[in-house]
Amino acid sequence: MLVRQRREHGFAPAVRIGVHMAARIGSVATANEIVASRETAVAGRFGFSNLRALELKGLSTPVDVVTVDWA
């Protein structure tokens, strides 16, 4: 849609694109804490702890979230 707008009118509005679930997961982090979905943490190179299922605003099902052990 933005490509068509630019092609037909010579410009496209500036947009910000983010991942809704990632924003909701990030919002539950406390100071000096990194949280991620369990699926993301399993694929990463850091360990994780504190697995919990959270009901996040705007999402219909709970999301498994972990604390990333980064320190």
N, C-alpha and C positions, 0 to 999 in steps of 0.2 A: 504494500500500500504506500509506504513512504517512497519507494523507488518510482512508482507511478506518479505520485505527487511531484517529485523532483523533475521527472521527465516532462510532464505536461505543463508545469508552472514555473520551472526553473529554480525551485527551492522546496525544501521540506522543513517542517518545524523541528526544533531541537527536542529530543526526547531522552528520557532516562529509562533504561530497561534493567530490571532486577528480577531476581527469582523470589517469588512470594514466600515459599516455604523457608528458604535460607534466611530471609529477613525475620520471619517469625521465630526461627530457632535462635538466631543471634540475639534477639530481644530478651531471651531468658538468661543470658550470661550475666554473671556478676563481675565485680572488679577482678582483674587478673585471671579470668576464667575464659577458656575457649570451649565452646560447645559445637557439636556437629551432629548430623543425623548418624545413626549407627552405620548405615550403608557407606557413608563417606569416610567415617573413622576406620572401618575395616579395610578400606582400600588405601589408607594413608600409611605413612611410615612411623607415626607415633602411636604409643599405647593409649588406651582409654579406660575410663572407670565410670562409676555412677550411672549405669544404664537405667533409664526411666522412660516410661511412655507418657507423653504430654499431650494434652488437648490444647491446640494452638488456634488462636482467633483466625477465622476464615477458612480453616481446613476441616473437612468433614470427618476425618478419622484421626485417632491419636498417632503421634509420630514418635518412634524410638529415638531418643536423644542421649548422647554420652558427653562426658567431660573429657577433653583431650589432655593427656598427661604430657605437657610440653616442657615443664621446668626440669 
